[in-house]
Amino acid sequence: MTATLLPNPQPGDEVAWVRRHLGHLCLEGPDAVEASPRWRGTQAAADVALAGLDIGGYARRRNQVWPPSARGASGLSPWIRHGLLHLPHVWRAVDAVAPAQDVSKFRDELAWQEYARHLWARLGDAMSAPLRARPSEGGAQAATWDRTMVCVDASLAELEGDGWMVNQTRMWLASQWTVRQGAAWRDGEDHFFRHLLDGSRAANRLGWQWTVGSGTGRPYGFSRQQVERRAPAWCARCPHRRRCPIEQWPDNGEVQWLEAPAGLRRDPSPEVTGGPRRVERHGSPDIVWLTAESLGDDDPALAAHDGLPVVFVYDQALLTRLRLSGKRLVFLTERLAELAGRRQVEVLLGDPAVVLRERRPAVTFAPVPGFRRLTARNRPAEVHPWPWLRRPGPGSLSSFSAWWGANGGVRSRS
C-alpha cells in the first residue's frame, strides 16, 4: 500500500473534507458524517477548556449523570486522549485551585488514565483477553441493548450523538451488556471504541475489563438503585418504571479465575515499554511525524522542530478494519486544519510505513504496541520521550492501588 497526499483541510470545512476523503472508511458512510456538537479537536478549544476548569465539588459530583448541569466530570478526556492536553500538564493545572479532596479525587482519575496506558504499553494484545477472571458471557446472539429503557437509550444517544459519556453511564452500559445480558464484552467495547472521541484501547478496554469483572473477579452490578440516585428523572419517565428489568441486583455467579498474563506482575523490559528517556537520534530529520496519540502544540518532536514540515497519516488499513464514527475523524481533522494555518502540513491516506521508509521523521514515542511494531521495522531519524506522568517500571500492574501506591504516587518523568 502507498500513501496518497490529500489537500489540506481548512478550518470550518472539516466535516465536508472528511466526507470527501475519508467518508468511505467511516461507520456511518460519507453522507452521514458529522462533527460532535460538544467537542472541537483544536488546541485552542483544549486550552480554553483547561483554563476554565473548575473541579470544586468534583469528589461529590463526578458520578452524577442527569441533568448535565449536576455533573462534575471535567470533559477533558478527548483532548487528553489525543495529546492536546498531556497528563502532566493537566495534573499541574489543578495545584491549589480547589479543596484538597477534590484535587485528590481528580488526580486519582488522571492516574487511572496513566495506569491504563502502562497496561496497554506493556501487555498489548493480551488485553484483548480477560486478564484475571472469565466474565459472565452467555454467548448471546445478535446482542443489543434494550433501548426501551430510558437509562440505556439516553446513554447510548449521548455516546452516538456526542461521542462521549460520563464514566458512570459507561459502567452502566458495560454491566448491562455482559453481566446481565451475557453478551461478549469485546463486542460492547468495540461499539464504545467506534464512537468515543476519547476512545483508546488502553482506557476503554481496561474500563470494560474492570466493569464486567474480568480484571478483578468482581463485576460491577448495575441496578435501578444507581439510576434513581444519579439520574432520577430517567426513572420517572421510563415505560418500565413499574416493572423495571434491573430492579434487583444482578446475579454475578461464581468467579472463574484464569492464569494472568505473565507481564501483569512483572515487566522484564520497562525501558522498551516506556520508550526513550532522552531524545534518540539516528540521523537528521526532514519532517515531524505526528501520531494520533500526541497532536498538541507541546508534542516534544513538534516543539523541537518548528521549522520542519508536519506529516500526519490516516492509516487506511487500520481505518478500514475499525470503521470508526466520522465524529472521531472530524475531531482529528479539526486539529490538522488548525495546525495547517501556521505550519506546513502534509496529510496523507495510506500506509504510515511509507512515510518512515521514504522520509526522515522526528516523532514522539507513543505508548501503544502499534508504534513499536512500526518503528522496529522502520527506524525514525529522531524519537522524543513520551511525557509520562509516571514512567513505567518493572513492578506489578495487577491492581491500580498496588501500582499507584508502590512508590508513593506520582514521581519524576525522567
ABEGO torsion letter per residue (X at the ends): XBBBBBBBBBBGAAAAAAAAAAAAABAAEAAABBBBAABBABAAAAAAAAAABBABGAAAAAABAOBAAABABAGAAAAAAAGABBAAAAAAAABGABBAAAAAAAAAAAAAAAAAAAAAAAAEAAAABBAABBBBBAGBBGBBBBAABAAAAAAAAAAAAAGBBBAAAAAAAAAAAAAAAGBBAAAAAAAAAAABAABBAAAAAAAAAAAAGAAAGBBBBBBAAAAAAABAAAAAABAAAABBAAABBBBAEBBBBBBBBAAAABBABAAAAAEBABBBBAEBBABBBBBAABABAABAAAAABAABBBBBBBBAAAAAAAGBBAAAAAAAAAAAAAAAAABBBBBBBEBAAAAAAABBBBBBBBBBAAAAAAAAABBBABBBBBBBABBBBABBAABAAAAAAAAGEBBBAX
